[in-house]
């Protein structure tokens, strides 16, 4: 039996046509036979340089025979693998991104031949003419937000290929995706909150729903999916265990929370806990917020969204999205002293850093206030001449007077 050749092992020869050919071992078949990668160049010096790059890239890597598949074949295989762990709507979104924005451009290329340069060219193409059916007057290019989403999906798929020994490294790691222009966050200020709550107070069907939303910051699907079994009357807590979302065709389905951190337990404000205790006494449904016409069914998220828009219009309030009620809760919570780590747990964010980045406008103000408080304390303790954080210019001015 021949000795198993290690990955990175290679050879060089000059072809009859005058070109130089090199090959290196990049993996092994199930029977142990080596899988080769072939490299070509016009000169021996050029080939040596290419070989060195490839040997470095494949050193310590042992790919499987499936690494020979095309990108299109791998993406189909990856979507099949993800079908059991993703929501149907998320899976459809991934499939749409890959079918329309990746496969037509790179699908027939070998998986191991995809480079960072290929991805950069793809993103540039999508930004210029990636829209399949532009409306009259609409740009042919996709938005940076959409292209960034394509990158995220593709990065995920290629990372899985690396984990399954189909790629030596993820080329998407070496590509900077288009920067997303974030829209200014819209929230209700204190005065607008008072107007909004006064308006919902007059509506017995929606009063408890919107008060609970503004004091918990739940996602729309989460609050509509709450059941009485999720509410602990004694402890005053809510367990977030499910979310509602729509599949293609409009069917409302119950699914798992958005992220692993989405399944969580939150401590309710005392006023909200008491509101739910009173509501439970007169409830005849298993859902905390049920469909008004069909108590056996949960509140339809679309109905809640329409009701929000109606209240905003009738109250002359800004035309915000339902998700902006979540932003309103989070912003007011931070401004009133709730730390980012605690708030992250309440909102169901995977990382506290995401919470800080999302509400940087509020956390920046908090940092300034903290600096003023600490600065004032140290000034009182050390004296004016030791005031912290004074600029060099102010220090020089103080020294000269």
Buried (B, 14 or more C-beta within 10 A) or exposed (E): EEEEBEBBBBEBEEEEEEEBBBBBBBBBEEEEEBBBBEBEBEEEEBBBEBBEEBBEBBEEBBBBBBBBBBBBBBBBBBBEEBEEEBBBBBBEBBBEBBBBBBBBBBBEBBBBEBEBEBBBEBBBBBBEEBBEEEEEEEEEBBBBEBBBBBBBBBBBBBBBBBEBBBBBBBBBEEBEBBEEEEEEBEBBEEEBBEBBBEBBEEBEEBBBBBBBBBBBBBBBBBBBBBBBEBBBEEEBBBBBBBBBBBEEEEEBEBBEBBEEBBBBBBBBBEEBBEBBEEBEEEBEBEBBBBBEEEEEBBBBBEBBBEBBEEBBEEEEBEEBEBBBBBBBBBBBBBBEEEEBEBBBBBBBBEEBEBBBEBBEEBBEBBEEEEEEEEBEEBBEEEEEEEBEEBEEEEEEEEEEE
